[in-house]
Amino acid sequence: MLSYQHAYHAGNFADVHKHLTLHAVIDHLLRKTSPITFFDTHAGRGLYPLEASETQRLGEYRHGVLPLWQAREALSDEPLLAGWLEAIAALQSNAGRLERYPGSPWWLSQRLRRDDRLQLFELHPAEHEHLTQQALPANVRRIHADGLAGLSAALPVATPRVCALLDPSYELKAEYAEVAESVLGAMRKARHAVVLVWYPLLPAARHLELLERLRDGGLRKIWRSELTLREPGEERGMYGSGMLVVNPPWGLDERLAAAMARVTPLLGEASRYRADWWVGE
Ligand code: SAM
């Protein structure tokens, strides 16, 4: 039985990294008019009230989105961060207060154009129930099913372009390999798809299995970015957040580097950001 609930972690530094990357990728993709089918294989609830008892219990957003929100005036000269923070501001009922943090379904659905499509998969019954209560546009489908199998079954699609976010909780060790196989399978069916994969950086370094399987599977153009809070091994638990982008849009690397140079000082002295090609052209 699944036990992970994203409400305990909503708005943490990993969400900042993941959703800023997602926001930037969507920006780039929307520069062309041809329609896109988006997939969110592990959707979660979609929207997180920060006052919820689950979110307050760990209060991770206080070391994630909150310092950025508090610095939003100073960050308004950084284009990617300014747009990202404006999107969050538009979601608040009281403009000055950060009360709700948006999950990936929200980041994806708010920018859908008429001919774009979005499929949201969520396997946890209660999380899926929350997701069904969100007001989302008509071209969004919410599916109570396994997202990796759902992605595979849905490809190829009718739209010229595809973008998928794979954001599992990695509760089971096997998920690193399953995600890699799923990405390899998806790329065989949709060669030009832009695929984003989130992974945790933990002392056990299990993410290397995911990365190595993708490289050994012959996939090209895999860009990797990692945001860390501290050196590995200093403490137990997640010390960083990783994102892979397969077929990254041109210019993504520079835009995120510029934004992250402003983010890391707000996350603590030891926070670092780095990005490179895990596998090049
Ligand atoms: N993507 C969300 C966001 O950025 O706001 C957070 C997702 S959370 C890290 C992972 C979610 O995947 C959980 O809600 C969990 O219930 C769900 N989940 C776990 N296994 C799944 C599966 N095989 N298929 C679909 N959803 C799954």
Residues whose N, C-alpha, C, O or C-beta is under 5 A from the ligand:
A	BS01	SAM	L2 Y4 H6 T41 H42 A43 G44 G103 S104 F121 E122 L123 H124 E127 A145 D146 G147 L148 D167 P168 S169
